[in-house]
Amino acid sequence: MGFWSTVGGIAKGAADQMAATSQEAAALAEDYRREDDDFLKKKLKNGGVAQKLAASKILKERGYGNQA
């Protein structure tokens, strides 16, 4: 395998992983809508990548992080 083939393979793997994480975060966000703010803050602080993305999304929808 050539250098660019290897780079392309790595990039494709990274893109696939990001897509999977995004899909997982979207599914978690639906579940997290029923949770309270403290639960979401804990996930934002201690969760995995998909959990943090989902918690962040819901908290932003609830008005957190919009202070000027």
C-alpha positions, 0 to 999 in steps of 0.5 A: 500500500502506498502512503496516500492509500494508507492516509485515505484508509485512516481518513475513511475510518475516522469519518466512519467512527464520527458518523457512528458517534453522531448517530449514537448521540442522536439516539441518546439525545432522544432518551436524555430529553426526559432527564433532569438538568443535573443528570445531563450535567453529570453526563457532560462532565463524566460521560463518553463522547456520544453522551457528552454530545447528547447532553450538550445538545439538550442543555443548549436547547434548555437555554444553558450556554446562551448567556452573553 
